[in-house]
Amino acid sequence: MLVAPQWIDRVSWAESKVFVGLSRAAIKQSPKYTDQSLIDRDFETRLYGHYSRHGYWVDESALGHVGLPLIRPAEENGGGPQNPAPLRPIK
């Protein structure tokens, strides 16, 4: 399992747990990571898209919608956890 550090809500060292604001089901369906996985922009794009988050590499000011959340129109074009659709701003 792999999540971006900014998605971590808190860490309990006493319990050896990391708490994130993501559902267990969403995490289980996320793009698979192994020791042999290459963490490249394609993998990052799939990971961030799976959780409907824009990537750290996106220049929000260039998008023209700073502060607006992004959604994945999965129903519109067949996207989903294994085939994420491109992100688009909510209007």
PyMOL Python script that loads the backbone (N, CA, C, O; Angstrom):
from pymol import cmd

cmd.read_pdbstr("""\
ATOM      1  N   MET A   1       0.842  -1.162   0.000  1.00  0.00           N
ATOM      2  CA  MET A   1       0.000   0.000   0.000  1.00  0.00           C
ATOM      3  C   MET A   1       0.895   1.236   0.000  1.00  0.00           C
ATOM      4  O   MET A   1       1.935   1.271   0.658  1.00  0.00           O
ATOM      5  N   LEU A   2       0.469   2.242  -0.750  1.00  0.00           N
ATOM      6  CA  LEU A   2       1.237   3.464  -0.838  1.00  0.00           C
ATOM      7  C   LEU A   2       0.277   4.647  -0.813  1.00  0.00           C
ATOM      8  O   LEU A   2      -0.696   4.674  -1.567  1.00  0.00           O
ATOM      9  N   VAL A   3       0.544   5.620   0.050  1.00  0.00           N
ATOM     10  CA  VAL A   3      -0.238   6.860   0.098  1.00  0.00           C
ATOM     11  C   VAL A   3       0.735   8.034   0.148  1.00  0.00           C
ATOM     12  O   VAL A   3       1.874   7.895   0.594  1.00  0.00           O
ATOM     13  N   ALA A   4       0.271   9.182  -0.313  1.00  0.00           N
ATOM     14  CA  ALA A   4       1.104  10.384  -0.278  1.00  0.00           C
ATOM     15  C   ALA A   4       1.228  10.867   1.167  1.00  0.00           C
ATOM     16  O   ALA A   4       0.260  10.785   1.923  1.00  0.00           O
ATOM     17  N   PRO A   5       2.383  11.360   1.559  1.00  0.00           N
ATOM     18  CA  PRO A   5       2.574  11.817   2.944  1.00  0.00           C
ATOM     19  C   PRO A   5       1.566  12.876   3.384  1.00  0.00           C
ATOM     20  O   PRO A   5       1.161  12.896   4.547  1.00  0.00           O
ATOM     21  N   GLN A   6       1.158  13.750   2.472  1.00  0.00           N
ATOM     22  CA  GLN A   6       0.206  14.794   2.851  1.00  0.00           C
ATOM     23  C   GLN A   6      -1.191  14.247   3.146  1.00  0.00           C
ATOM     24  O   GLN A   6      -2.034  14.989   3.649  1.00  0.00           O
ATOM     25  N   TRP A   7      -1.457  12.993   2.854  1.00  0.00           N
ATOM     26  CA  TRP A   7      -2.757  12.390   3.157  1.00  0.00           C
ATOM     27  C   TRP A   7      -2.795  11.801   4.563  1.00  0.00           C
ATOM     28  O   TRP A   7      -3.850  11.346   5.004  1.00  0.00           O
ATOM     29  N   ILE A   8      -1.685  11.797   5.266  1.00  0.00           N
ATOM     30  CA  ILE A   8      -1.625  11.241   6.619  1.00  0.00           C
ATOM     31  C   ILE A   8      -2.217  12.231   7.605  1.00  0.00           C
ATOM     32  O   ILE A   8      -1.801  13.388   7.666  1.00  0.00           O
ATOM     33  N   ASP A   9      -3.207  11.760   8.387  1.00  0.00           N
ATOM     34  CA  ASP A   9      -3.842  12.601   9.401  1.00  0.00           C
ATOM     35  C   ASP A   9      -3.009  12.628  10.687  1.00  0.00           C
ATOM     36  O   ASP A   9      -2.787  13.688  11.273  1.00  0.00           O
ATOM     37  N   ARG A  10      -2.554  11.449  11.114  1.00  0.00           N
ATOM     38  CA  ARG A  10      -1.731  11.373  12.316  1.00  0.00           C
ATOM     39  C   ARG A  10      -1.049  10.014  12.374  1.00  0.00           C
ATOM     40  O   ARG A  10      -1.443   9.065  11.696  1.00  0.00           O
ATOM     41  N   VAL A  11      -0.017   9.951  13.204  1.00  0.00           N
ATOM     42  CA  VAL A  11       0.739   8.716  13.415  1.00  0.00           C
ATOM     43  C   VAL A  11       0.729   8.402  14.901  1.00  0.00           C
ATOM     44  O   VAL A  11       1.006   9.271  15.728  1.00  0.00           O
ATOM     45  N   SER A  12       0.409   7.155  15.239  1.00  0.00           N
ATOM     46  CA  SER A  12       0.481   6.699  16.622  1.00  0.00           C
ATOM     47  C   SER A  12       1.663   5.738  16.721  1.00  0.00           C
ATOM     48  O   SER A  12       1.579   4.579  16.316  1.00  0.00           O
ATOM     49  N   TRP A  13       2.752   6.242  17.263  1.00  0.00           N
ATOM     50  CA  TRP A  13       3.943   5.400  17.414  1.00  0.00           C
ATOM     51  C   TRP A  13       3.702   4.305  18.446  1.00  0.00           C
ATOM     52  O   TRP A  13       4.225   3.199  18.307  1.00  0.00           O
ATOM     53  N   ALA A  14       2.927   4.594  19.463  1.00  0.00           N
ATOM     54  CA  ALA A  14       2.633   3.604  20.508  1.00  0.00           C
ATOM     55  C   ALA A  14       1.860   2.419  19.944  1.00  0.00           C
ATOM     56  O   ALA A  14       2.087   1.278  20.345  1.00  0.00           O
ATOM     57  N   GLU A  15       0.945   2.688  19.013  1.00  0.00           N
ATOM     58  CA  GLU A  15       0.131   1.627  18.407  1.00  0.00           C
ATOM     59  C   GLU A  15       0.715   1.103  17.101  1.00  0.00           C
ATOM     60  O   GLU A  15       0.202   0.139  16.531  1.00  0.00           O
ATOM     61  N   SER A  16       1.787   1.735  16.626  1.00  0.00           N
ATOM     62  CA  SER A  16       2.372   1.404  15.316  1.00  0.00           C
ATOM     63  C   SER A  16       1.331   1.519  14.209  1.00  0.00           C
ATOM     64  O   SER A  16       1.202   0.628  13.370  1.00  0.00           O
ATOM     65  N   LYS A  17       0.581   2.640  14.215  1.00  0.00           N
ATOM     66  CA  LYS A  17      -0.480   2.858  13.230  1.00  0.00           C
ATOM     67  C   LYS A  17      -0.325   4.228  12.586  1.00  0.00           C
ATOM     68  O   LYS A  17       0.138   5.188  13.202  1.00  0.00           O
ATOM     69  N   VAL A  18      -0.731   4.278  11.324  1.00  0.00           N
ATOM     70  CA  VAL A  18      -0.812   5.531  10.584  1.00  0.00           C
ATOM     71  C   VAL A  18      -2.278   5.723  10.216  1.00  0.00           C
ATOM     72  O   VAL A  18      -2.908   4.819   9.667  1.00  0.00           O
ATOM     73  N   PHE A  19      -2.819   6.897  10.516  1.00  0.00           N
ATOM     74  CA  PHE A  19      -4.225   7.189  10.260  1.00  0.00           C
ATOM     75  C   PHE A  19      -4.347   8.116   9.058  1.00  0.00           C
ATOM     76  O   PHE A  19      -3.705   9.165   8.994  1.00  0.00           O
ATOM     77  N   VAL A  20      -5.182   7.708   8.107  1.00  0.00           N
ATOM     78  CA  VAL A  20      -5.424   8.503   6.908  1.00  0.00           C
ATOM     79  C   VAL A  20      -6.923   8.662   6.708  1.00  0.00           C
ATOM     80  O   VAL A  20      -7.706   7.828   7.161  1.00  0.00           O
ATOM     81  N   GLY A  21      -7.319   9.717   6.039  1.00  0.00           N
ATOM     82  CA  GLY A  21      -8.734   9.969   5.772  1.00  0.00           C
ATOM     83  C   GLY A  21      -9.201   9.261   4.512  1.00  0.00           C
ATOM     84  O   GLY A  21      -9.824   9.874   3.646  1.00  0.00           O
ATOM     85  N   LEU A  22      -8.903   7.971   4.406  1.00  0.00           N
ATOM     86  CA  LEU A  22      -9.283   7.162   3.249  1.00  0.00           C
ATOM     87  C   LEU A  22      -9.970   5.896   3.745  1.00  0.00           C
ATOM     88  O   LEU A  22      -9.625   5.363   4.800  1.00  0.00           O
ATOM     89  N   SER A  23     -10.927   5.428   2.991  1.00  0.00           N
ATOM     90  CA  SER A  23     -11.622   4.209   3.416  1.00  0.00           C
ATOM     91  C   SER A  23     -10.743   2.984   3.179  1.00  0.00           C
ATOM     92  O   SER A  23      -9.897   2.970   2.285  1.00  0.00           O
ATOM     93  N   ARG A  24     -10.960   1.973   3.987  1.00  0.00           N
ATOM     94  CA  ARG A  24     -10.229   0.704   3.833  1.00  0.00           C
ATOM     95  C   ARG A  24     -10.478   0.110   2.442  1.00  0.00           C
ATOM     96  O   ARG A  24      -9.563  -0.430   1.821  1.00  0.00           O
ATOM     97  N   ALA A  25     -11.719   0.213   1.960  1.00  0.00           N
ATOM     98  CA  ALA A  25     -12.057  -0.326   0.633  1.00  0.00           C
ATOM     99  C   ALA A  25     -11.295   0.412  -0.466  1.00  0.00           C
ATOM    100  O   ALA A  25     -10.772  -0.212  -1.390  1.00  0.00           O
ATOM    101  N   ALA A  26     -11.234   1.737  -0.366  1.00  0.00           N
ATOM    102  CA  ALA A  26     -10.507   2.518  -1.375  1.00  0.00           C
ATOM    103  C   ALA A  26      -9.028   2.150  -1.387  1.00  0.00           C
ATOM    104  O   ALA A  26      -8.416   2.045  -2.450  1.00  0.00           O
ATOM    105  N   ILE A  27      -8.462   1.956  -0.208  1.00  0.00           N
ATOM    106  CA  ILE A  27      -7.049   1.587  -0.112  1.00  0.00           C
ATOM    107  C   ILE A  27      -6.824   0.205  -0.718  1.00  0.00           C
ATOM    108  O   ILE A  27      -5.847   0.000  -1.438  1.00  0.00           O
ATOM    109  N   LYS A  28      -7.710  -0.740  -0.435  1.00  0.00           N
ATOM    110  CA  LYS A  28      -7.561  -2.098  -0.978  1.00  0.00           C
ATOM    111  C   LYS A  28      -7.673  -2.121  -2.499  1.00  0.00           C
ATOM    112  O   LYS A  28      -7.079  -2.981  -3.148  1.00  0.00           O
ATOM    113  N   GLN A  29      -8.432  -1.181  -3.076  1.00  0.00           N
ATOM    114  CA  GLN A  29      -8.628  -1.134  -4.529  1.00  0.00           C
ATOM    115  C   GLN A  29      -7.626  -0.227  -5.232  1.00  0.00           C
ATOM    116  O   GLN A  29      -7.692  -0.058  -6.450  1.00  0.00           O
ATOM    117  N   SER A  30      -6.709   0.354  -4.484  1.00  0.00           N
ATOM    118  CA  SER A  30      -5.752   1.297  -5.064  1.00  0.00           C
ATOM    119  C   SER A  30      -4.758   0.590  -5.981  1.00  0.00           C
ATOM    120  O   SER A  30      -4.613  -0.630  -5.915  1.00  0.00           O
ATOM    121  N   PRO A  31      -4.073   1.348  -6.833  1.00  0.00           N
ATOM    122  CA  PRO A  31      -3.044   0.732  -7.684  1.00  0.00           C
ATOM    123  C   PRO A  31      -2.041  -0.043  -6.836  1.00  0.00           C
ATOM    124  O   PRO A  31      -1.570   0.444  -5.808  1.00  0.00           O
ATOM    125  N   LYS A  32      -1.729  -1.230  -7.274  1.00  0.00           N
ATOM    126  CA  LYS A  32      -0.855  -2.120  -6.503  1.00  0.00           C
ATOM    127  C   LYS A  32       0.589  -1.646  -6.517  1.00  0.00           C
ATOM    128  O   LYS A  32       1.104  -1.215  -7.548  1.00  0.00           O
ATOM    129  N   TYR A  33       1.233  -1.732  -5.362  1.00  0.00           N
ATOM    130  CA  TYR A  33       2.636  -1.379  -5.204  1.00  0.00           C
ATOM    131  C   TYR A  33       3.394  -2.594  -4.691  1.00  0.00           C
ATOM    132  O   TYR A  33       2.958  -3.253  -3.748  1.00  0.00           O
ATOM    133  N   THR A  34       4.526  -2.887  -5.312  1.00  0.00           N
ATOM    134  CA  THR A  34       5.406  -3.958  -4.851  1.00  0.00           C
ATOM    135  C   THR A  34       6.822  -3.403  -4.742  1.00  0.00           C
ATOM    136  O   THR A  34       7.086  -2.268  -5.140  1.00  0.00           O
ATOM    137  N   ASP A  35       7.715  -4.201  -4.208  1.00  0.00           N
ATOM    138  CA  ASP A  35       9.109  -3.785  -4.115  1.00  0.00           C
ATOM    139  C   ASP A  35       9.724  -3.521  -5.490  1.00  0.00           C
ATOM    140  O   ASP A  35      10.693  -2.771  -5.610  1.00  0.00           O
ATOM    141  N   GLN A  36       9.158  -4.137  -6.518  1.00  0.00           N
ATOM    142  CA  GLN A  36       9.673  -3.962  -7.869  1.00  0.00           C
ATOM    143  C   GLN A  36       8.958  -2.833  -8.629  1.00  0.00           C
ATOM    144  O   GLN A  36       9.333  -2.514  -9.757  1.00  0.00           O
ATOM    145  N   SER A  37       7.948  -2.240  -8.024  1.00  0.00           N
ATOM    146  CA  SER A  37       7.201  -1.168  -8.691  1.00  0.00           C
ATOM    147  C   SER A  37       8.085   0.049  -8.911  1.00  0.00           C
ATOM    148  O   SER A  37       8.885   0.431  -8.058  1.00  0.00           O
ATOM    149  N   LEU A  38       7.914   0.639 -10.077  1.00  0.00           N
ATOM    150  CA  LEU A  38       8.603   1.874 -10.386  1.00  0.00           C
ATOM    151  C   LEU A  38       7.655   3.026 -10.074  1.00  0.00           C
ATOM    152  O   LEU A  38       6.563   3.105 -10.637  1.00  0.00           O
ATOM    153  N   ILE A  39       8.067   3.910  -9.187  1.00  0.00           N
ATOM    154  CA  ILE A  39       7.231   5.051  -8.848  1.00  0.00           C
ATOM    155  C   ILE A  39       7.567   6.157  -9.846  1.00  0.00           C
ATOM    156  O   ILE A  39       8.455   6.976  -9.612  1.00  0.00           O
ATOM    157  N   ASP A  40       6.845   6.163 -10.951  1.00  0.00           N
ATOM    158  CA  ASP A  40       7.043   7.194 -11.957  1.00  0.00           C
ATOM    159  C   ASP A  40       5.778   8.039 -12.069  1.00  0.00           C
ATOM    160  O   ASP A  40       4.812   7.799 -11.345  1.00  0.00           O
ATOM    161  N   ARG A  41       5.772   9.010 -12.954  1.00  0.00           N
ATOM    162  CA  ARG A  41       4.617   9.897 -13.065  1.00  0.00           C
ATOM    163  C   ARG A  41       3.347   9.130 -13.449  1.00  0.00           C
ATOM    164  O   ARG A  41       2.255   9.501 -13.020  1.00  0.00           O
ATOM    165  N   ASP A  42       3.474   8.077 -14.243  1.00  0.00           N
ATOM    166  CA  ASP A  42       2.309   7.273 -14.602  1.00  0.00           C
ATOM    167  C   ASP A  42       1.698   6.633 -13.355  1.00  0.00           C
ATOM    168  O   ASP A  42       0.483   6.683 -13.165  1.00  0.00           O
ATOM    169  N   PHE A  43       2.532   6.033 -12.508  1.00  0.00           N
ATOM    170  CA  PHE A  43       2.024   5.415 -11.282  1.00  0.00           C
ATOM    171  C   PHE A  43       1.404   6.473 -10.375  1.00  0.00           C
ATOM    172  O   PHE A  43       0.320   6.270  -9.830  1.00  0.00           O
ATOM    173  N   GLU A  44       2.100   7.612 -10.213  1.00  0.00           N
ATOM    174  CA  GLU A  44       1.580   8.685  -9.372  1.00  0.00           C
ATOM    175  C   GLU A  44       0.241   9.201  -9.894  1.00  0.00           C
ATOM    176  O   GLU A  44      -0.674   9.460  -9.111  1.00  0.00           O
ATOM    177  N   THR A  45       0.125   9.349 -11.198  1.00  0.00           N
ATOM    178  CA  THR A  45      -1.125   9.818 -11.799  1.00  0.00           C
ATOM    179  C   THR A  45      -2.257   8.842 -11.513  1.00  0.00           C
ATOM    180  O   THR A  45      -3.367   9.260 -11.182  1.00  0.00           O
ATOM    181  N   ARG A  46      -1.987   7.544 -11.638  1.00  0.00           N
ATOM    182  CA  ARG A  46      -3.012   6.539 -11.327  1.00  0.00           C
ATOM    183  C   ARG A  46      -3.376   6.566  -9.848  1.00  0.00           C
ATOM    184  O   ARG A  46      -4.552   6.471  -9.496  1.00  0.00           O
ATOM    185  N   LEU A  47      -2.365   6.696  -8.973  1.00  0.00           N
ATOM    186  CA  LEU A  47      -2.609   6.713  -7.532  1.00  0.00           C
ATOM    187  C   LEU A  47      -3.439   7.937  -7.133  1.00  0.00           C
ATOM    188  O   LEU A  47      -4.457   7.800  -6.455  1.00  0.00           O
ATOM    189  N   TYR A  48      -3.014   9.112  -7.544  1.00  0.00           N
ATOM    190  CA  TYR A  48      -3.744  10.333  -7.201  1.00  0.00           C
ATOM    191  C   TYR A  48      -5.133  10.321  -7.829  1.00  0.00           C
ATOM    192  O   TYR A  48      -6.097  10.754  -7.197  1.00  0.00           O
ATOM    193  N   GLY A  49      -5.253   9.832  -9.060  1.00  0.00           N
ATOM    194  CA  GLY A  49      -6.555   9.744  -9.724  1.00  0.00           C
ATOM    195  C   GLY A  49      -7.496   8.792  -9.012  1.00  0.00           C
ATOM    196  O   GLY A  49      -8.694   9.056  -8.912  1.00  0.00           O
ATOM    197  N   HIS A  50      -6.957   7.680  -8.514  1.00  0.00           N
ATOM    198  CA  HIS A  50      -7.771   6.704  -7.791  1.00  0.00           C
ATOM    199  C   HIS A  50      -8.445   7.351  -6.586  1.00  0.00           C
ATOM    200  O   HIS A  50      -9.605   7.066  -6.288  1.00  0.00           O
ATOM    201  N   TYR A  51      -7.714   8.223  -5.898  1.00  0.00           N
ATOM    202  CA  TYR A  51      -8.258   8.888  -4.720  1.00  0.00           C
ATOM    203  C   TYR A  51      -8.886  10.246  -5.048  1.00  0.00           C
ATOM    204  O   TYR A  51      -9.204  11.022  -4.146  1.00  0.00           O
ATOM    205  N   SER A  52      -9.061  10.527  -6.331  1.00  0.00           N
ATOM    206  CA  SER A  52      -9.657  11.791  -6.799  1.00  0.00           C
ATOM    207  C   SER A  52      -8.933  13.009  -6.233  1.00  0.00           C
ATOM    208  O   SER A  52      -9.564  13.965  -5.782  1.00  0.00           O
ATOM    209  N   ARG A  53      -7.616  12.962  -6.261  1.00  0.00           N
ATOM    210  CA  ARG A  53      -6.779  14.069  -5.782  1.00  0.00           C
ATOM    211  C   ARG A  53      -5.931  14.571  -6.939  1.00  0.00           C
ATOM    212  O   ARG A  53      -5.514  13.790  -7.795  1.00  0.00           O
ATOM    213  N   HIS A  54      -5.676  15.869  -6.965  1.00  0.00           N
ATOM    214  CA  HIS A  54      -4.754  16.363  -7.985  1.00  0.00           C
ATOM    215  C   HIS A  54      -3.329  16.209  -7.457  1.00  0.00           C
ATOM    216  O   HIS A  54      -3.083  16.276  -6.253  1.00  0.00           O
ATOM    217  N   GLY A  55      -2.417  16.006  -8.370  1.00  0.00           N
ATOM    218  CA  GLY A  55      -1.041  15.728  -7.986  1.00  0.00           C
ATOM    219  C   GLY A  55      -0.290  16.953  -7.509  1.00  0.00           C
ATOM    220  O   GLY A  55      -0.640  18.088  -7.830  1.00  0.00           O
ATOM    221  N   TYR A  56       0.742  16.699  -6.743  1.00  0.00           N
ATOM    222  CA  TYR A  56       1.588  17.775  -6.236  1.00  0.00           C
ATOM    223  C   TYR A  56       2.270  18.512  -7.383  1.00  0.00           C
ATOM    224  O   TYR A  56       2.711  19.648  -7.208  1.00  0.00           O
ATOM    225  N   TRP A  57       2.362  17.887  -8.551  1.00  0.00           N
ATOM    226  CA  TRP A  57       3.043  18.469  -9.699  1.00  0.00           C
ATOM    227  C   TRP A  57       2.137  19.423 -10.492  1.00  0.00           C
ATOM    228  O   TRP A  57       2.601  20.090 -11.418  1.00  0.00           O
ATOM    229  N   VAL A  58       0.851  19.489 -10.134  1.00  0.00           N
ATOM    230  CA  VAL A  58      -0.092  20.344 -10.843  1.00  0.00           C
ATOM    231  C   VAL A  58       0.047  21.782 -10.350  1.00  0.00           C
ATOM    232  O   VAL A  58       0.018  22.035  -9.145  1.00  0.00           O
ATOM    233  N   ASP A  59       0.195  22.711 -11.272  1.00  0.00           N
ATOM    234  CA  ASP A  59       0.248  24.135 -10.945  1.00  0.00           C
ATOM    235  C   ASP A  59      -1.188  24.641 -10.901  1.00  0.00           C
ATOM    236  O   ASP A  59      -1.791  24.912 -11.939  1.00  0.00           O
ATOM    237  N   GLU A  60      -1.734  24.765  -9.686  1.00  0.00           N
ATOM    238  CA  GLU A  60      -3.137  25.145  -9.533  1.00  0.00           C
ATOM    239  C   GLU A  60      -3.454  26.490 -10.174  1.00  0.00           C
ATOM    240  O   GLU A  60      -4.547  26.675 -10.709  1.00  0.00           O
ATOM    241  N   SER A  61      -2.525  27.420 -10.128  1.00  0.00           N
ATOM    242  CA  SER A  61      -2.803  28.729 -10.708  1.00  0.00           C
ATOM    243  C   SER A  61      -2.976  28.641 -12.220  1.00  0.00           C
ATOM    244  O   SER A  61      -3.717  29.429 -12.807  1.00  0.00           O
ATOM    245  N   ALA A  62      -2.297  27.687 -12.850  1.00  0.00           N
ATOM    246  CA  ALA A  62      -2.421  27.514 -14.296  1.00  0.00           C
ATOM    247  C   ALA A  62      -3.751  26.872 -14.668  1.00  0.00           C
ATOM    248  O   ALA A  62      -4.197  27.006 -15.807  1.00  0.00           O
ATOM    249  N   LEU A  63      -4.393  26.177 -13.729  1.00  0.00           N
ATOM    250  CA  LEU A  63      -5.663  25.520 -14.010  1.00  0.00           C
ATOM    251  C   LEU A  63      -6.827  26.503 -14.040  1.00  0.00           C
ATOM    252  O   LEU A  63      -7.870  26.218 -14.628  1.00  0.00           O
ATOM    253  N   GLY A  64      -6.649  27.654 -13.409  1.00  0.00           N
ATOM    254  CA  GLY A  64      -7.700  28.655 -13.415  1.00  0.00           C
ATOM    255  C   GLY A  64      -8.837  28.376 -12.454  1.00  0.00           C
ATOM    256  O   GLY A  64      -9.903  28.977 -12.586  1.00  0.00           O
ATOM    257  N   HIS A  65      -8.653  27.498 -11.505  1.00  0.00           N
ATOM    258  CA  HIS A  65      -9.710  27.174 -10.546  1.00  0.00           C
ATOM    259  C   HIS A  65      -9.126  26.895  -9.165  1.00  0.00           C
ATOM    260  O   HIS A  65      -9.523  25.945  -8.491  1.00  0.00           O
ATOM    261  N   VAL A  66      -8.206  27.712  -8.765  1.00  0.00           N
ATOM    262  CA  VAL A  66      -7.533  27.515  -7.479  1.00  0.00           C
ATOM    263  C   VAL A  66      -8.562  27.330  -6.374  1.00  0.00           C
ATOM    264  O   VAL A  66      -9.495  28.120  -6.236  1.00  0.00           O
ATOM    265  N   GLY A  67      -8.379  26.279  -5.593  1.00  0.00           N
ATOM    266  CA  GLY A  67      -9.257  26.020  -4.458  1.00  0.00           C
ATOM    267  C   GLY A  67     -10.444  25.130  -4.760  1.00  0.00           C
ATOM    268  O   GLY A  67     -11.088  24.639  -3.833  1.00  0.00           O
ATOM    269  N   LEU A  68     -10.758  24.906  -6.031  1.00  0.00           N
ATOM    270  CA  LEU A  68     -11.888  24.041  -6.351  1.00  0.00           C
ATOM    271  C   LEU A  68     -11.440  22.590  -6.346  1.00  0.00           C
ATOM    272  O   LEU A  68     -10.361  22.284  -6.853  1.00  0.00           O
ATOM    273  N   PRO A  69     -12.232  21.695  -5.792  1.00  0.00           N
ATOM    274  CA  PRO A  69     -11.863  20.282  -5.810  1.00  0.00           C
ATOM    275  C   PRO A  69     -11.971  19.702  -7.212  1.00  0.00           C
ATOM    276  O   PRO A  69     -12.663  20.247  -8.072  1.00  0.00           O
ATOM    277  N   LEU A  70     -11.292  18.613  -7.425  1.00  0.00           N
ATOM    278  CA  LEU A  70     -11.346  17.921  -8.702  1.00  0.00           C
ATOM    279  C   LEU A  70     -12.132  16.629  -8.536  1.00  0.00           C
ATOM    280  O   LEU A  70     -12.106  16.008  -7.473  1.00  0.00           O
ATOM    281  N   ILE A  71     -12.824  16.231  -9.586  1.00  0.00           N
ATOM    282  CA  ILE A  71     -13.544  14.960  -9.564  1.00  0.00           C
ATOM    283  C   ILE A  71     -13.154  14.149 -10.784  1.00  0.00           C
ATOM    284  O   ILE A  71     -12.654  14.689 -11.771  1.00  0.00           O
ATOM    285  N   ARG A  72     -13.381  12.876 -10.709  1.00  0.00           N
ATOM    286  CA  ARG A  72     -13.144  11.962 -11.805  1.00  0.00           C
ATOM    287  C   ARG A  72     -14.492  11.556 -12.366  1.00  0.00           C
ATOM    288  O   ARG A  72     -15.274  10.931 -11.651  1.00  0.00           O
ATOM    289  N   PRO A  73     -14.800  11.883 -13.612  1.00  0.00           N
ATOM    290  CA  PRO A  73     -16.101  11.521 -14.179  1.00  0.00           C
ATOM    291  C   PRO A  73     -16.139  10.053 -14.602  1.00  0.00           C
ATOM    292  O   PRO A  73     -16.271   9.755 -15.789  1.00  0.00           O
ATOM    293  N   ALA A  74     -16.026   9.143 -13.649  1.00  0.00           N
ATOM    294  CA  ALA A  74     -15.905   7.711 -13.940  1.00  0.00           C
ATOM    295  C   ALA A  74     -17.095   7.174 -14.726  1.00  0.00           C
ATOM    296  O   ALA A  74     -16.911   6.388 -15.655  1.00  0.00           O
ATOM    297  N   GLU A  75     -18.304   7.581 -14.373  1.00  0.00           N
ATOM    298  CA  GLU A  75     -19.478   7.053 -15.041  1.00  0.00           C
ATOM    299  C   GLU A  75     -19.560   7.538 -16.484  1.00  0.00           C
ATOM    300  O   GLU A  75     -20.140   6.866 -17.337  1.00  0.00           O
ATOM    301  N   GLU A  76     -18.977   8.707 -16.756  1.00  0.00           N
ATOM    302  CA  GLU A  76     -19.074   9.285 -18.088  1.00  0.00           C
ATOM    303  C   GLU A  76     -18.197   8.580 -19.107  1.00  0.00           C
ATOM    304  O   GLU A  76     -18.572   8.485 -20.275  1.00  0.00           O
ATOM    305  N   ASN A  77     -17.041   8.085 -18.693  1.00  0.00           N
ATOM    306  CA  ASN A  77     -16.133   7.529 -19.696  1.00  0.00           C
ATOM    307  C   ASN A  77     -15.468   6.222 -19.261  1.00  0.00           C
ATOM    308  O   ASN A  77     -14.353   5.920 -19.688  1.00  0.00           O
ATOM    309  N   GLY A  78     -16.138   5.459 -18.429  1.00  0.00           N
ATOM    310  CA  GLY A  78     -15.656   4.129 -18.096  1.00  0.00           C
ATOM    311  C   GLY A  78     -14.482   4.083 -17.142  1.00  0.00           C
ATOM    312  O   GLY A  78     -13.803   3.060 -17.057  1.00  0.00           O
ATOM    313  N   GLY A  79     -14.227   5.151 -16.430  1.00  0.00           N
ATOM    314  CA  GLY A  79     -13.121   5.160 -15.477  1.00  0.00           C
ATOM    315  C   GLY A  79     -13.438   4.324 -14.256  1.00  0.00           C
ATOM    316  O   GLY A  79     -14.544   3.796 -14.139  1.00  0.00           O
ATOM    317  N   GLY A  80     -12.517   4.198 -13.371  1.00  0.00           N
ATOM    318  CA  GLY A  80     -12.684   3.447 -12.134  1.00  0.00           C
ATOM    319  C   GLY A  80     -11.321   3.186 -11.543  1.00  0.00           C
ATOM    320  O   GLY A  80     -10.322   3.658 -12.087  1.00  0.00           O
ATOM    321  N   PRO A  81     -11.241   2.450 -10.447  1.00  0.00           N
ATOM    322  CA  PRO A  81      -9.961   2.222  -9.779  1.00  0.00           C
ATOM    323  C   PRO A  81      -8.882   1.639 -10.689  1.00  0.00           C
ATOM    324  O   PRO A  81      -7.716   2.013 -10.568  1.00  0.00           O
ATOM    325  N   GLN A  82      -9.244   0.736 -11.594  1.00  0.00           N
ATOM    326  CA  GLN A  82      -8.248   0.141 -12.473  1.00  0.00           C
ATOM    327  C   GLN A  82      -8.024   0.958 -13.733  1.00  0.00           C
ATOM    328  O   GLN A  82      -6.997   0.801 -14.394  1.00  0.00           O
ATOM    329  N   ASN A  83      -8.970   1.833 -14.080  1.00  0.00           N
ATOM    330  CA  ASN A  83      -8.883   2.639 -15.285  1.00  0.00           C
ATOM    331  C   ASN A  83      -9.352   4.047 -14.965  1.00  0.00           C
ATOM    332  O   ASN A  83     -10.428   4.447 -15.408  1.00  0.00           O
ATOM    333  N   PRO A  84      -8.557   4.824 -14.192  1.00  0.00           N
ATOM    334  CA  PRO A  84      -9.030   6.134 -13.762  1.00  0.00           C
ATOM    335  C   PRO A  84      -9.229   7.090 -14.923  1.00  0.00           C
ATOM    336  O   PRO A  84      -8.425   7.140 -15.854  1.00  0.00           O
ATOM    337  N   ALA A  85     -10.301   7.838 -14.854  1.00  0.00           N
ATOM    338  CA  ALA A  85     -10.577   8.854 -15.851  1.00  0.00           C
ATOM    339  C   ALA A  85      -9.756  10.098 -15.515  1.00  0.00           C
ATOM    340  O   ALA A  85      -9.327  10.274 -14.375  1.00  0.00           O
ATOM    341  N   PRO A  86      -9.540  10.958 -16.509  1.00  0.00           N
ATOM    342  CA  PRO A  86      -8.806  12.187 -16.208  1.00  0.00           C
ATOM    343  C   PRO A  86      -9.547  13.064 -15.218  1.00  0.00           C
ATOM    344  O   PRO A  86     -10.777  13.050 -15.161  1.00  0.00           O
ATOM    345  N   LEU A  87      -8.805  13.815 -14.448  1.00  0.00           N
ATOM    346  CA  LEU A  87      -9.426  14.715 -13.479  1.00  0.00           C
ATOM    347  C   LEU A  87      -9.936  15.956 -14.191  1.00  0.00           C
ATOM    348  O   LEU A  87      -9.352  16.401 -15.179  1.00  0.00           O
ATOM    349  N   ARG A  88     -11.032  16.513 -13.681  1.00  0.00           N
ATOM    350  CA  ARG A  88     -11.548  17.767 -14.209  1.00  0.00           C
ATOM    351  C   ARG A  88     -12.110  18.571 -13.055  1.00  0.00           C
ATOM    352  O   ARG A  88     -12.571  17.994 -12.069  1.00  0.00           O
ATOM    353  N   PRO A  89     -12.082  19.898 -13.157  1.00  0.00           N
ATOM    354  CA  PRO A  89     -12.578  20.723 -12.043  1.00  0.00           C
ATOM    355  C   PRO A  89     -14.090  20.654 -11.911  1.00  0.00           C
ATOM    356  O   PRO A  89     -14.799  20.494 -12.905  1.00  0.00           O
ATOM    357  N   ILE A  90     -14.583  20.774 -10.686  1.00  0.00           N
ATOM    358  CA  ILE A  90     -16.022  20.892 -10.434  1.00  0.00           C
ATOM    359  C   ILE A  90     -16.402  22.317 -10.745  1.00  0.00           C
ATOM    360  O   ILE A  90     -15.720  23.249 -10.317  1.00  0.00           O
ATOM    361  N   LYS A  91     -17.474  22.504 -11.480  1.00  0.00           N
ATOM    362  CA  LYS A  91     -17.915  23.866 -11.818  1.00  0.00           C
ATOM    363  C   LYS A  91     -19.205  24.185 -11.148  1.00  0.00           C
ATOM    364  O   LYS A  91     -19.731  25.286 -11.314  1.00  0.00           O
TER     365      LYS A  91
END
""", "prot")
cmd.dss("prot")
cmd.show_as("cartoon", "prot")
cmd.util.cbc("prot")
cmd.orient("prot")
